[in-house]
């Protein structure tokens, strides 16, 4: 018996928009990662990119539980000696609130070229405006 492989057509990709206002970061990230991977479709195959596009708006209004706003830190390393830098969630939210969602979703995708390709289908914006209205994205309610 041969293994069934779905034919994935780029035209069949749908667009979804999620309003992150007041939603919990982890719950939204799981929902977004499942849509990007295509786990909500009957043709899901782990090694094929069958997911849809996702637009997340109001990234600056996403909520974190507990004391993560001050306790959780993001580390970057320049490659040089003494080049480690740490930023709290509050500091990241001030300058680039989109990175909070991107970082959370990236950790839930495969760690290979396929995961990198899936991450390009995620568009995150602060505020309610986004340039993807021509694609007529369907509104999704985030898990609260």
C-alpha positions in Angstrom: 0.0 0.0 0.0 1.3 3.4 -0.9 1.3 6.4 1.5 -1.1 9.1 0.6 0.6 12.5 0.1 -1.8 15.5 -0.3 -1.3 17.9 -3.2 -0.8 21.3 -1.6 -1.7 24.2 -3.8 -0.7 27.7 -2.9 -4.1 29.0 -4.0 -5.9 27.0 -1.4 -4.2 28.8 1.5 -6.6 30.8 3.6 -5.9 33.9 5.6 -6.9 34.3 9.3 -6.7 37.4 11.5 -6.5 37.1 15.3 -7.0 40.1 17.7 -4.6 39.6 20.6 -6.2 42.3 22.8 -6.3 40.9 26.3 -5.5 37.3 25.2 -2.9 35.2 26.9 0.4 34.8 25.0 0.8 31.1 25.2 -2.7 30.2 24.3 -2.6 32.5 21.2 0.8 31.1 20.2 -0.5 27.5 20.3 -3.5 28.4 18.2 -1.3 30.3 15.7 1.2 27.5 15.5 -1.5 24.9 14.8 -2.9 27.0 11.9 0.6 27.6 10.5 1.4 23.9 10.6 -2.0 22.9 9.2 -2.9 20.7 12.1 -6.5 21.9 11.9 -6.8 20.3 8.4 -7.6 16.7 7.5 -4.7 16.6 5.1 -2.1 17.3 7.8 1.3 15.7 7.1 4.2 16.5 9.4 6.7 17.0 6.6 4.5 19.1 4.3 3.7 22.8 4.7 -0.1 22.6 4.5 -0.9 25.5 6.9 -2.6 28.9 6.3 -1.5 32.5 6.7 -2.1 34.2 10.1 -2.3 37.9 10.8 -2.1 38.9 14.5 -3.1 42.5 15.4 -2.9 44.4 18.7 0.4 42.7 19.6 1.2 45.3 22.3 -2.0 44.4 24.2 -1.2 40.6 24.7 -1.3 39.4 28.3 1.1 37.3 30.3 0.1 35.3 33.4 1.9 35.5 36.7 4.9 37.8 37.1 6.3 37.0 33.7 6.2 40.7 32.7 9.1 41.5 35.0 10.7 38.1 35.7 10.9 36.5 32.2 14.0 37.6 30.3 15.1 37.3 26.6 18.8 36.7 26.0 20.7 37.7 22.9 24.3 37.0 22.2 26.4 38.9 19.7 29.1 36.3 19.4 31.7 38.4 21.1 33.1 37.9 24.5 30.8 39.6 27.0 28.2 40.1 24.3 25.2 38.7 26.3 22.3 41.0 26.7 19.1 40.4 28.6 15.8 42.2 28.2 12.6 41.7 30.2 9.2 41.3 28.6 8.3 44.9 29.6 11.4 46.2 27.7 10.6 44.1 24.6 7.0 45.2 24.7 8.0 48.9 24.6 10.1 48.7 21.4 9.0 45.6 19.5 5.9 44.0 20.9 5.6 41.8 17.7 8.7 39.9 18.8 6.9 38.5 21.9 4.4 36.6 19.6 7.0 35.7 17.0 9.3 34.2 19.7 6.5 32.2 21.3 5.3 30.8 18.0 8.8 30.0 16.7 9.4 27.8 19.7 6.3 25.7 18.8 7.2 25.1 15.1 9.7 22.5 13.8 13.4 23.4 14.2 14.4 23.1 10.5 13.9 24.7 7.1 10.2 23.7 7.1 9.6 25.6 10.4 11.4 28.6 9.0 9.2 28.5 5.9 6.1 28.2 8.1 7.1 31.2 10.2 7.1 33.4 7.1 3.3 33.0 6.9 2.9 34.7 10.3 2.3 38.5 10.1 2.3 40.3 13.5 1.4 44.0 13.8 0.9 46.4 16.7 -2.3 48.3 16.5 -5.5 47.3 14.6 -4.3 48.2 11.1 -2.7 45.7 8.8 -1.9 45.7 5.0 -3.5 42.3 4.2 -7.2 43.4 3.9 -7.1 42.5 0.1 -6.7 38.8 1.1 -10.0 39.0 3.0 -8.8 37.3 6.2 -11.4 35.4 8.3 -11.6 36.6 11.9 -10.7 34.1 14.6 -11.4 34.4 18.3 -8.3 33.8 20.3 -8.4 31.3 23.2 -8.6 33.3 26.4 
